[in-house]
């Protein structure tokens, strides 16, 4: 989730737990603790220049539920032992304030599609519940209002009421996002089964800044299909559009370290393209077709196979003034799509998504 949301979440959690007389200090401490796990990005910048490593090692050790309790205990002990201040006055409450301000960070991140390594150093695929976009004002606003009221009201009962209300409403919004996701996936399962993709790997994700319009991506033997679902405007069967991917090149390069690492991180939801003799892999979970946020050149053609190169992250097409203008138009289109069903009906032709690429 975006850093500002993590700051207000950490502040609200810590201030709701700490003693009323410590409320402003708890808001500040929680804000700092709420953003602390993301400082791993700064450390990674000093240890590697490999963009694949930078992407896949972010949200690892600093977001682990097996690591953060120990970090919380150390911070708590240091302030209790050497601070001689608020933590020493109410050690139990401050322990839980510190712990929960830290661990709610990766738990919230897990609701996004990027992937969070909650169980590092173990290596299951990163958790991605993918029910909210990385920036969602309807989640953040309740926490922001709660923190503002708590800062002004300080030790008065109004502050605690505002904090509890903000946390309840924000958690309720996450609950709604999971319910919406379940509804979309139920409809997607039916539609995909009808076109012969009932067993295809798929994921669903909320589109930017809302939980009313969703995108479902399913992998096929020759690429992938994409369908949209508006919980407001759509009531018929979902429709899907097929898109090609160079699955043959991806299979040939599957043993290369960067390819293996990306496939583990994104669970195989990748588009493969060969451009000027380079194999380029795009993470289908983040972006809007055909432009994706994370695209890496990972190999070059050599004879009948592929040779690893130092991974290179390619700039998204929407960077720059012209690209931003295009992106703005696409966001406007998404907003319209929330309220209006598409005019075209039907499902993809079988050869659009089900035939093997040459």
C-alpha positions as CSV (number, residue, x, y, z in Angstrom):
1,X,0.0,0.0,0.0
2,X,1.2,3.6,-0.5
3,X,3.4,5.1,2.2
4,X,0.9,7.7,3.3
5,X,-1.8,5.0,4.0
6,X,0.8,3.0,6.0
7,X,1.6,6.1,8.1
8,X,-2.0,6.8,9.1
9,X,-2.7,3.1,9.7
10,X,0.3,2.8,12.0
11,X,-0.6,6.1,13.8
12,X,-4.2,5.1,14.3
13,X,-3.3,1.6,15.6
14,X,-0.7,2.8,18.1
15,X,-2.8,5.8,19.3
16,X,-5.8,3.5,19.9
17,X,-3.8,1.2,22.1
18,X,-1.5,3.6,24.0
19,X,-2.8,5.4,27.1
20,X,-4.9,8.5,26.4
21,X,-2.3,10.8,27.9
22,X,0.3,9.5,25.4
23,X,-1.9,9.9,22.3
24,X,0.1,12.5,20.3
25,X,3.3,10.6,21.0
26,X,1.6,7.4,19.9
27,X,0.4,9.0,16.7
28,X,3.9,10.0,15.8
29,X,5.5,6.7,16.9
30,X,2.9,4.7,15.1
31,X,3.4,6.7,11.9
32,X,7.2,6.0,12.0
33,X,6.7,2.3,12.8
34,X,4.0,2.1,10.1
35,X,6.4,3.1,7.4
36,X,9.5,1.4,8.8
37,X,9.2,-1.9,6.9
38,X,9.4,-0.1,3.6
39,X,12.9,1.2,4.4
40,X,14.1,-2.1,3.0
41,X,13.9,-0.4,-0.4
42,X,16.6,2.0,0.7
43,X,18.8,-0.8,1.9
44,X,18.3,-2.8,-1.4
45,X,19.5,0.2,-3.3
46,X,22.9,-0.1,-1.6
47,X,23.2,-3.9,-2.1
48,X,22.1,-4.5,-5.7
49,X,21.5,-2.8,-9.0
50,X,19.6,-5.8,-10.4
51,X,16.0,-4.6,-11.1
52,X,14.7,-8.2,-10.8
53,X,16.3,-8.5,-7.3
54,X,15.0,-5.0,-6.3
55,X,11.5,-6.0,-7.2
56,X,11.4,-9.5,-5.8
57,X,13.4,-8.9,-2.6
58,X,11.3,-5.9,-1.6
59,X,8.6,-6.8,1.0
60,X,10.7,-9.8,2.2
61,X,12.5,-9.9,5.5
62,X,11.2,-6.5,6.6
63,X,7.6,-7.6,6.0
64,X,7.9,-11.1,7.6
65,X,5.5,-12.0,10.4
66,X,8.3,-14.2,11.7
67,X,10.7,-11.2,11.9
68,X,8.7,-8.2,12.9
69,X,7.6,-9.4,16.4
70,X,11.3,-9.6,17.3
71,X,11.9,-6.2,15.9
72,X,9.0,-4.9,18.0
73,X,10.2,-6.6,21.1
74,X,13.7,-5.0,20.6
75,X,12.3,-1.5,20.1
76,X,10.0,-1.9,23.1
77,X,12.9,-3.1,25.3
78,X,15.2,-0.3,24.2
79,X,12.7,2.4,25.0
80,X,11.6,0.7,28.3
81,X,15.2,0.2,29.4
82,X,16.8,3.4,28.3
83,X,14.0,5.8,27.6
84,X,12.6,6.2,31.2
85,X,9.5,7.8,29.7
86,X,6.1,6.8,28.3
87,X,7.0,3.2,27.5
88,X,8.2,2.6,31.0
89,X,5.0,4.1,32.4
90,X,2.7,1.7,30.5
91,X,4.9,-1.1,29.2
92,X,2.1,-3.6,28.3
93,X,0.1,-1.1,26.3
94,X,3.2,0.2,24.5
95,X,4.3,-3.3,23.6
96,X,1.1,-4.0,21.8
97,X,1.1,-0.5,20.2
98,X,4.6,-1.1,18.8
99,X,3.9,-4.6,17.7
100,X,0.6,-4.0,15.9
101,X,1.8,-0.8,14.3
102,X,4.5,-2.9,12.7
103,X,2.7,-6.1,11.7
104,X,-0.4,-4.3,10.3
105,X,1.9,-2.9,7.6
106,X,2.7,-6.2,5.8
107,X,-0.9,-7.5,6.5
108,X,-2.3,-4.5,4.6
109,X,0.3,-4.9,1.8
110,X,-0.9,-8.5,1.4
111,X,-4.3,-7.1,0.3
112,X,-2.6,-5.7,-2.9
113,X,-1.5,-7.7,-5.9
114,X,2.3,-6.9,-5.7
115,X,3.0,-9.8,-3.3
116,X,4.3,-9.8,0.3
117,X,6.6,-12.4,1.7
118,X,4.8,-12.8,5.0
119,X,6.7,-16.0,5.9
120,X,10.2,-15.1,5.0
121,X,12.8,-16.8,5.3
122,X,10.5,-19.6,4.0
123,X,9.8,-19.3,0.3
124,X,6.2,-19.9,-0.6
125,X,5.0,-17.6,-3.4
126,X,4.4,-14.1,-2.0
127,X,0.9,-13.5,-0.5
128,X,-1.3,-11.5,-2.8
129,X,-4.9,-11.3,-1.8
130,X,-5.3,-8.6,-4.5
131,X,-8.5,-7.1,-3.3
132,X,-7.5,-3.4,-3.2
133,X,-5.3,-1.2,-5.4
134,X,-2.1,0.2,-3.9
135,X,-3.9,3.6,-3.5
136,X,-7.5,3.5,-2.5
137,X,-8.9,6.8,-1.0
138,X,-12.0,5.0,0.4
139,X,-9.7,2.9,2.6
140,X,-7.3,5.7,3.6
141,X,-9.8,8.6,4.3
142,X,-11.2,7.0,7.5
143,X,-7.8,6.6,9.0
144,X,-6.7,10.1,8.1
145,X,-9.8,11.6,9.7
146,X,-9.3,9.5,12.8
147,X,-5.7,10.6,13.2
148,X,-6.6,14.3,12.7
149,X,-9.4,14.1,15.3
150,X,-7.2,12.2,17.7
151,X,-4.4,14.8,17.3
152,X,-6.8,17.7,18.1
153,X,-8.8,15.9,20.8
154,X,-5.7,14.4,22.5
155,X,-6.8,12.7,25.8
156,X,-10.5,13.4,25.4
157,X,-12.9,10.5,24.9
158,X,-13.7,11.8,21.4
159,X,-10.2,10.9,20.3
160,X,-10.6,7.2,21.2
161,X,-14.0,7.1,19.6
162,X,-12.6,8.5,16.4
163,X,-9.7,6.1,16.3
164,X,-11.9,3.1,16.9
165,X,-14.4,4.3,14.3
166,X,-11.7,4.9,11.7
167,X,-10.2,1.4,12.2
168,X,-13.6,-0.3,12.1
169,X,-14.6,1.5,8.9
170,X,-11.2,0.9,7.2
171,X,-11.3,-2.8,8.1
172,X,-14.9,-3.0,7.0
173,X,-13.8,-1.6,3.6
174,X,-11.2,-4.4,3.3
175,X,-14.0,-6.9,4.2
176,X,-16.1,-5.4,1.4
177,X,-13.2,-5.7,-1.0
178,X,-12.9,-9.5,-0.3
179,X,-16.7,-9.9,-0.8
180,X,-16.5,-8.0,-4.1
181,X,-13.6,-10.1,-5.2
182,X,-15.4,-13.4,-4.4
183,X,-18.4,-12.2,-6.4
184,X,-16.2,-11.3,-9.4
185,X,-14.3,-14.6,-9.3
186,X,-17.6,-16.6,-9.1
187,X,-18.8,-14.9,-12.3
188,X,-15.3,-15.3,-13.9
189,X,-15.2,-19.0,-13.1
190,X,-18.5,-19.6,-14.9
191,X,-17.5,-17.6,-18.0
192,X,-14.1,-19.2,-18.2
193,X,-15.5,-22.7,-17.9
194,X,-17.9,-21.9,-20.7
195,X,-15.0,-21.2,-23.1
196,X,-12.9,-24.2,-22.1
197,X,-10.6,-22.4,-19.5
198,X,-12.1,-23.8,-16.4
199,X,-8.8,-25.0,-15.1
200,X,-6.7,-22.1,-16.3
201,X,-4.5,-20.3,-13.8
202,X,-6.2,-16.9,-13.1
203,X,-6.2,-13.9,-10.8
204,X,-8.6,-11.0,-10.2
205,X,-7.6,-7.5,-9.1
206,X,-9.4,-4.3,-8.4
207,X,-8.7,-1.6,-11.0
208,X,-7.1,1.7,-9.8
209,X,-8.6,3.7,-6.9
210,X,-11.8,1.6,-6.5
211,X,-13.3,-1.7,-5.7
212,X,-16.3,-1.5,-8.1
213,X,-14.5,-2.4,-11.4
214,X,-12.4,-5.5,-11.5
215,X,-10.1,-7.2,-14.0
216,X,-9.6,-11.0,-14.3
217,X,-6.6,-12.4,-16.1
218,X,-6.4,-16.1,-17.1
219,X,-3.4,-17.8,-18.7
220,X,-3.9,-19.9,-21.9
221,X,-1.6,-22.1,-24.0
222,X,-0.8,-19.2,-26.3
223,X,-1.0,-16.3,-24.0
224,X,-3.7,-14.9,-21.7
225,X,-7.2,-13.5,-21.7
226,X,-8.5,-10.5,-19.9
227,X,-12.1,-9.7,-18.7
228,X,-13.6,-6.8,-16.9
229,X,-16.4,-6.9,-14.4
230,X,-18.3,-3.9,-13.0
231,X,-20.3,-4.6,-9.9
232,X,-22.5,-1.7,-10.8
233,X,-23.2,-2.0,-14.5
234,X,-22.7,-5.6,-15.5
235,X,-25.2,-8.4,-15.0
236,X,-24.7,-10.8,-17.9
237,X,-21.9,-13.4,-18.5
238,X,-18.3,-12.0,-18.4
239,X,-16.6,-11.6,-21.7
240,X,-12.9,-12.1,-22.3
241,X,-10.4,-10.9,-24.9
242,X,-7.4,-12.9,-25.9
243,X,-3.8,-11.6,-26.1
244,X,-0.7,-13.4,-27.4
245,X,2.5,-14.2,-25.5
246,X,5.6,-15.9,-26.8
247,X,5.1,-19.0,-24.7
248,X,7.7,-20.9,-26.7
249,X,10.5,-18.5,-25.9
250,X,9.4,-18.4,-22.3
251,X,9.6,-22.2,-22.1
252,X,13.1,-22.2,-23.7
253,X,14.3,-19.6,-21.2
254,X,12.6,-21.1,-18.1
255,X,15.8,-22.3,-16.5
256,X,17.5,-18.8,-16.5
257,X,17.8,-17.4,-12.9
258,X,15.9,-14.1,-13.6
259,X,13.1,-16.0,-15.3
260,X,12.8,-18.5,-12.5
261,X,12.8,-15.7,-9.9
262,X,10.1,-13.7,-11.7
263,X,7.9,-16.8,-12.2
264,X,8.1,-17.5,-8.5
265,X,7.3,-13.9,-7.6
266,X,4.4,-13.4,-9.9
267,X,3.2,-17.0,-10.0
268,X,3.7,-17.2,-13.8
269,X,1.4,-14.3,-14.7
270,X,3.8,-13.0,-17.3
271,X,3.7,-11.9,-20.9
272,X,6.7,-12.9,-23.0
273,X,7.8,-10.9,-26.0
274,X,10.8,-11.0,-28.3
275,X,11.9,-7.6,-29.3
276,X,15.1,-7.1,-31.4
277,X,16.4,-10.4,-30.2
278,X,15.7,-9.8,-26.5
279,X,13.3,-11.7,-24.3
280,X,11.1,-9.2,-22.4
281,X,8.9,-10.3,-19.6
282,X,6.0,-8.2,-18.3
283,X,4.2,-8.7,-15.0
284,X,0.5,-9.0,-15.9
285,X,-0.7,-8.2,-12.4
286,X,0.2,-4.5,-12.5
287,X,-0.8,-2.2,-15.4
288,X,-3.4,-1.9,-18.1
289,X,-3.1,-3.8,-21.3
290,X,-0.9,-3.3,-23.3
291,X,1.3,-1.2,-20.9
292,X,2.6,-2.9,-17.7
293,X,4.5,-1.3,-14.8
294,X,7.2,-3.9,-14.6
295,X,8.8,-5.2,-17.8
296,X,12.3,-6.7,-17.8
297,X,14.7,-7.7,-20.6
298,X,16.3,-10.9,-19.2
299,X,17.9,-12.8,-22.1
300,X,19.1,-12.5,-25.7
301,X,18.7,-15.0,-28.5
302,X,21.7,-17.2,-29.3
303,X,21.2,-19.9,-31.9
304,X,18.1,-21.9,-31.0
305,X,18.1,-20.9,-27.3
306,X,18.5,-18.0,-24.9
307,X,21.5,-16.6,-23.0
308,X,21.0,-14.7,-19.7
309,X,21.8,-11.0,-19.7
310,X,22.1,-8.5,-16.9
311,X,18.4,-7.8,-16.3
312,X,17.2,-4.4,-17.6
313,X,14.0,-2.8,-16.4
314,X,12.2,-1.0,-19.3
315,X,10.4,2.2,-18.8
316,X,6.6,2.0,-18.9
317,X,5.0,3.5,-22.0
318,X,3.0,5.8,-19.8
319,X,6.0,7.7,-18.5
320,X,6.6,11.1,-20.0
321,X,4.2,13.9,-20.8
322,X,2.5,12.1,-23.7
323,X,2.3,8.8,-21.8
324,X,0.8,10.5,-18.8
325,X,-1.9,12.1,-21.0
326,X,-2.7,8.7,-22.4
327,X,-2.9,7.2,-18.9
328,X,-5.2,10.0,-17.8
329,X,-7.6,9.2,-20.6
330,X,-7.5,5.5,-19.7
331,X,-8.3,6.3,-16.1
332,X,-11.2,8.4,-17.3
333,X,-12.3,5.4,-19.4
334,X,-12.1,3.2,-16.4
335,X,-14.3,5.6,-14.4
336,X,-16.9,5.5,-17.2
337,X,-16.7,1.7,-17.4
338,X,-17.7,1.4,-13.7
339,X,-21.1,2.9,-14.5
340,X,-21.7,1.6,-18.0
341,X,-21.6,-1.9,-19.4
342,X,-19.7,-2.5,-22.7
343,X,-21.7,-2.4,-25.9
344,X,-20.1,-5.5,-27.3
345,X,-21.2,-8.9,-26.1
346,X,-20.0,-12.4,-26.4
347,X,-16.9,-14.4,-25.5
348,X,-13.5,-14.7,-27.2
349,X,-13.2,-16.9,-30.2
350,X,-11.4,-20.1,-29.3
351,X,-8.4,-19.4,-31.5
352,X,-7.9,-16.0,-29.7
353,X,-6.8,-17.6,-26.5
354,X,-6.7,-21.4,-26.8
355,X,-4.4,-22.3,-29.6
356,X,-0.7,-22.9,-29.3
357,X,1.5,-20.1,-30.5
358,X,3.8,-21.0,-33.4
